[in-house]
Every structure is written in structure tokens, then in C-alpha cells.
Amino acid sequence: MMLVLLIATAVAAALLVELGLMVAREISEASRDGFQDERQMNGAFKPTSVNA
């Protein structure tokens, strides 16, 4: 009985770790996209600030 409980706990822990890694990957990709958008906006606004 204890062996079954240990195996079930290990499987649950592995699934939670995988879920955490997926969430972390999504957050890092979302933040990377945000930085790219900010760089594009900065590039778009630089010529107007130079001309001003």
C-alpha cells in the first residue's frame, strides 16, 4: 500500500513540475515578445524624436 502511495505521489509531483515548466516557458515567451514590441516601437519613434 505504501509503495502505491509513493508511486502515485511521484507521478503527481512529476506532472506538477511539467505544468510549472510549461507555465514558465509561456511567461518567458510572452515577456520576450513584449520586449520585441517595445524595441519596434522605440525604432518607430526614434526618427520623429530626431527630427523634432
PyMOL commands that set and color helices and strands:
alter all, ss='L'
color gray80, all
select helices_A, chain A and resi 2-51
alter helices_A, ss='H'
color red, helices_A
deselect
rebuild
show_as cartoon
